[in-house]
Amino acid sequence: MGTAALGRPGEPRSAEAKDDSSALGQSLAQLLKRPEISIEHLAGILRDAAPEFFQRGNSPNSPGIGLSSEVRNELKSVETEIKYAGYLHQQQRSIDRLKKAEQRAIPEWFDYRSVSGLSREMQEKLLNIRPRTLGHASRIPGVTPAAVSLVNVYIEIQGRRRAQAAAL
């Protein structure tokens, strides 16, 4: 498929269309991920591939004139999913990391006073409540996400130090 098929909506597809050899061999979904390409640019190709889809919502008296709002909305929905799939995947990975971190146990031996950057107020709250997991710590009123993040880092640091000391 060459990019000659890509034209403005309603324009005939011709060889005079902008020649962009970087589009050769790419799927329509890959092309749609480009910021300068919208679903309307691909409507002609899609109409050829699935004419019955484009006939939905059109009245029998005006076949082929424009896109019905039903079809346009569905196309825009597909465009959004394709364009933002990478971001959504990245967001899902972040959520998974957070869930994993929330389940991380805070060892009994952990010393909150050794966490530099943790306010005295945070230290006292955490020492008094002694949360068992980072998730539990994050739900303590007044304990900030930054404080929980610091505790997470220091659990790792103190754990390594204890492992090294035990190995000696």
N, C-alpha and C positions, 0 to 999 in steps of 0.2 A: 504494500500500500504506500503510495507516495503522498506527499502533503498536498498535491494538487487537488485532492478530495476535500481539503479543508478550505472552506470559504465562509463568508458571512451568511447568516441565516437568510434564506430566500434568494441568495445569489446562485447562479448556476456554477457547478463545479467545472473548472476548466484548467487547462495546462498553463494559463497565464497566472494562476494563483501563486502566491509567494513560494519559492522553492527553498525548502529547509531540509537539507540532506540529513540533519541530525534526527529527524523524525522517522526516517526510513527504518522499517523493521520494528518499530515500537507499537505496542498495543494501544488501543484507544484509551484505556485506563491510564497508561503511562503518559500519553499526550495530555490527558485531562488534568494531570497533576501539575502541569505547567501553569504559572499564574496568568499568562497571556491567552490561554485557551479556556473557553467556557463550553458548557454542554451544547449551547446553541450553535457553536462552530461545527459540532459533530452531528447535528440533527439530520442533515442530509444523508450521511453514511448510515446512521442508525435507522432512519426511515426506510432505506433500501433493505437493511438487514431484517427489520421487524415491522413491516407495514401494518400488521394487524394491531400492534401496540399503539401506533400513531392514529389509528382510526377511532380508538376509544374516545368517547366524549365529544366527538365531532357530530354535528347534526347531519342527517342524510341529505339535506338540501345544500350543504356547503362542504363536500368532501375535499380534503387536502388543503383547505385554506387555513394557514397558520396552525398553531398548536392549541388544543383545548387546555383550559386551566388545570384539569385533572392530569393530563400528560405533562404539562409544563412543571407542575408541582412535583410530580414523581421524578422527572428528569433532574430537577434542581436538588432533590433529596439524594439521588444517586451521585450527583456531582459533589455535593458536600461530603458524603461518606468517602468518596475516592480521594478528594483533595486533602481531607483531614485524617485519613487513616493512619499515617505515620505519627501524627501528634497524639492520636487516641491510643496507639500502641505504646508510645513512650509514657503517656499518662498512666496507662494500666500497669506498666513495669514499676513506676513510682509508687503506685498504690500497693502493689504486691510487696515492694521493699518495706513500705511503712507497716503493713500488716505483720511482716516477719519481724521487724524491729519491735513492734508493740508486744509481741509474744516473748521477746528476749527477757530471760530471768535476770533479776538483780541479785547477785550473790549475797549471802548473809554477811560475808566478810567485807563487803564494799564500804569504803569510808567516804561519805559525802563531803567531809571537811577538807579532803585532799583535792577536791575539784576546783582548780583555780578558775575564776570567772563566774562561779556560782555564788550568788548573794547569800549573806548570812541568813536572811529570811527564808530563802529556798532550802538552804542546808537544814535549818531547824524544822521546817515542814516535813522534809523527806526523812530526817532522823526520827521525828516523832511518829510518823505514819509507817515508815519502813515498807514502802510498796514492794511487792514481789516481782512485778514486771514493769517494763517501760510503759506499757499501755496503762497500767494502774497509776503510775507516776503522772502520766499526762492528764489523767482525769482528776487530779487533786486540784481543788480551786486555788488559783494563784500561781501554780507551777506553769511556767511558760514552755512553749515548744523548744525554745533555745536552750533552756535548762535541761530538758529531757535529752536533747541532742548532746549536750556536754556530758551528761551522765553516761550516755551510750558510748561515747568516745573513751571516757575514763574507765569504764568497765573493761574495755578492750585493752587499754594501756596497763591497768593494774593486773588484769588477768595474765598478760604476757610476762610482767615482772614476777608475779608469783610462780609461773611455770618455770622461768629461768632460775629463780632462787631454789625451787624444788629440785631442779636438775643438777645443781651444784652440790 
